[in-house]
Amino acid sequence: MFGRRPEGKRVKHLDPIVQITPYLMPWRCDAQVFLAYDAEYEPLIRYMSHKSREGVKITFMELIIAAYVRSISQVPEANRFIMNRKFYNRTELAVSFVVLRPTEDGHPEENAVKVKFDPSDTIFEVSARVKETIEEGRRTDDDSFAIKLASVLLKVPLLPNLVVHVANFLDHHDLFPKALMDALPFHTSLFVTNMASIGMTRVYHHIYNFGNTSLFFSMGTPQRSNQPDMKGEISRKCILPIGITADERVCSGAIYAKLFAVMKHCLTNPYELEQPPEKVYYNEGCEFHEPKPGAAAEAQKAGASV
């Protein structure tokens, strides 16, 4: 209440043009902008193949998340959200995604999960966190809190409308419980969907009005395309298509451009993600840390150094 939230702190200094945008566009669906990004496939697959020969399995999604984590460590201004027309710096770095769980009849079953990262995480630490969360999310005997809650609400007529209305009210007045924020996937820095896992290309996914997600990444299946090189000559390349949806109110276009430039550099030079950043930048009064994943990351590092 009064601008105090468990996952964020009010932004103190803002450009007036940026500050007024939530009054012009009150909802995230009003402020969605879309960006098609084509990551170079060759540097990523070469890196993954090299790591595989060392006994370390790295996935495309882990590389994309690691590049995002690294970019936030250098451009923390993009790790913000807007609630009730107020700007907040996040005091955590979280990524949500959906895990497909195995079923006896082969029908796909989804489970939404969320992972918290430290801004200094390397690709090995990101990979360890993601793998651990996916393993937990695929357990068929343990539904996520979001699934359990939805299952209960849908059994009682009119109850879903009432509960969602109350939850929105609490969220917009800074009264939403921290335990629920951690259990639900909608209060997160980034939401990722891996469309390649179901054989589809990228989509431009909407940003949920519920919660405070500010970015949505959609990774599609690799594609071949004709692209000009630096000399203007056309060559055939393989790309990894990523659809990006962003809340344009969160920060200026220049900040987003800087964020995606860091991401592009990391995805073109994935070996740099093996070392922590030389310096981590934080928004004013919002330094935060997550315990390192420990043994799993150390094992991967050991394999990479052999």
N, C-alpha and C positions, 0 to 999 in steps of 0.2 A: 504494500500500500504506500501511497505518497511517493511513487517513483522508485521504490525498493523492490527488487525482484531477486529470487535465488540464483537465476542464471544470467543476470546482467545488471549493469549500473548505468544510470542516465549519462548520456553524452553531454559534456559541459560546453564545448565550443563547436559550433556548426555554422557553415555558410548559410545565410538567410534563405537563399534560393533552394538549397537542399532541405532546410528545416520546414519550409512551407509546403513541400510536395505532399505530405500525408493529408493535408487539409484539402488539396485539390484531388487527390486519389486516395480515399480512405481505406480501400481494400487492396489486398495483394493482387487479386485478379484484375484490378484496375491498372496496376503498375507493372505488369509482366512485360519483359522484353526478351527477345529470342535471339540466340546466336548459334550458328552452325560452325563448329570447329572440327577440322580434319587433322588429327594427330598423325605423325609419320609412323607407319607400321614397322618399317625395317629396323630402326634403332631399338624399338621395344621388343620385337621378336628375337633380335640378336641377343639382347641383354637377357631375356627370359631363357633362351637356349643355353647361353653361357652359364647361367646360374643353375639350370637343370643338370648340366654335366658335372657341376660341383655338388650336386645333391640338395640344392635349394630350389624349392618350387615357388615361383612368383607369378601372379596372374595379372592380366591387364587391369582388372578393377583395382587391385592393390596398388599398382603403379599410378593409376589416376588419383586414387585417394591420397597416396604419398605425395604426389605433386601438389595436390590441393593443400595438404597440411603444411608443406614447405612454403607455399605461396602465402598462406596466412601468417606464417612466422615472419615474413618480410613485409606483408601488407595487412596489418591487423585491422585497419579501418574497414575492410570488407567483411569482417566478422562481427557484424552488427545486425540488429533487428528492430522492427517498429511495432509497438503495441499501443493501441489507443492514441495514435498520433504522436507518441513520444519515442525518441531514439534511445537505444540502449547498446552499450558495448557488451558483448558476451564475456562471461567469466568462465567459459569452457569452450572446447573445440570438439564438436560432436558430428558424426556422420551416421545417417540412417539409411538402411536399404532393406530390400525384401529377399528372404531366403526361400528357395523352393525345397519342400520337404518330400521325401519318398513316401509313396502310398502303395498299398497292395494292388489296387486296380489300375495304377499308372496315371490316375487323374492328378494333375498338378495341384499342390496345396501350398499356400503362401504363409509365411510368418515374418512379420515386420520386426526388425531388430535395430539397435542403436549402439554405436561404439564411441567412446571418448578417447581422444588422443592428446598427447603432449606436443606443443609446437616444435620441440626439438627432436621429435621422433625421426628415425631413419627408415628406409624402406623395410629393413628387417623387423623393426619394432611395429611398424604399421601392419606388415604381413602377419606377424604373430597375433596381434590384437584382432585382426579381421578373421583369421582362421579359427581362433578360439570362439569368437562370437558366432560364426557360421556353424561350427560344430554343435554349439549349444542350441542354435535356432533350428537345426535340422532334427533335433530329438523329437520323435513322434509322440513321446509320453509327456511332453511339457509345452503347452501352448503359451504364447506370449501373453502379457497382461492385456494388450489391445484386443486379441482374439477372445480371451475369456470375458472381458468386459462387454464386447459387442454381442457375444452369445447370450449373456444374461439379459441385456437390455432388450434384445429383439424378441424375447419371450413374453414381454408385457406390453400390450398396446399403449401407445402414446408416451411410454417411458423414455424411448430414445430421444424424442423431441425435447422433453423436459430436461433430461440430463445434459444433453448437448447445449441447450440454452443456458443452464446454470453454469456449466463449465466455461462457456464463452464469457459469461458475466464475470466469473472469478478471474479468468485469465486477463481480461481487459482492465480489471481493477487491482491487478498485482496481488491477488489472493490465491492463485492456483498453487496447490501443494507441490513442493519439490519432489516428493516421492512419486507423484503422478507424472510429473515432467520427465523424470528419469525412466519411468516404465513405458511411456508412450513415445512413438517415433516422430511426433509432429513438432516438438521443441528441439530443433537441431540446426546446426550451421549449414549443413548440406544434406540433401536427399539424393541418393544415387539409384538408378535402375539399370540393370544389366540386360538390355534387350537382346544382346548377342546370345545369352544363355537359352533363349527360346527361338533363336534363328531369325530374329527381326532386326531391321535397321533402326537407327536412332529415331526418337520421337521428341517432340517439344512438350514436355509434361507441364501441366499447370502447377502453380505453387498453392499449397493448401492455405485457405483463409484461417482455418483453425490452427492454433499453435503459432510458431514464429519462424518457420523455415524461410530463408532468404534466397537460396540457390537450389536448383534441381539439375542434375547431370543425367543424361541418358546415353549409354554406350551401345552402339550398334555393331553388327557383324562387319568385319574388314571388307573393304571394297577396292576395286581397281579403278583408277581414274587417270585422265590425261591432264598433266599440269606443266606450265612453263617453268623452266629453270631460270637462273640469274641472267643468262644470256638471251632469254626469250625463246629458247628452243623447247619444243614440246617433248615430254618424255612420259612414259607410262609408270605410274607409281601405285603402291598399295597404301591405303589410308585407313585409320580407325576413326569412324565418324562418331562425333559426340554432339548431342543436342543440349544446349544450355538455356535454361530459363532463369532469369534473375529479377529480383525486386529492384526496380530502378531507383526507388526512393532512398534506399539504404545509404548510398554514397554516390559521388559524382562519377561520370563516365570515365574520367581520367584515372580514378582509383581502380575501377573495374579493369581498365586497359592494362594498368600496371600489374594487377593480380594475374590476369590471363597471360601476360608476357612472361612472368615468372614460371607459371605452369607450363607454358610452351617450351621454355628453356629446359625445364626438368624432364619433360617427356622426350625431348630430343637428346638429352644427355643424362640418361637414367642412372649412370654410375655415380653421379654426384649425390644421389639420394642415399648412398651407402654411408655417407658421413653426415653428422649433425650440422646444422647451419652455423656459420662462424658467429653470428649474433642473432638472437631472437628479439623481435620488437613486439611490444605490447601497447594496447591503448592505455591512456592515462588511468592509473589506479586499478587496472584489471589484469595484473599478472596472475597466472594460474599454472598449475602443474598436475600431471597425472603420473602415478607410479609406473615405472617401466615394466613391460610384460615379463622380464626375467629370463627364465631358463630357455623358453622357446626361441626368443630372439638371439640369445647367446649361442645356441646350437646352430642357428642359421649363419651367424657371423663366423663361427668356427669353420663351417663348411665352405664359406666364401673365401676364407683366407688360406685354405689348403692349396 
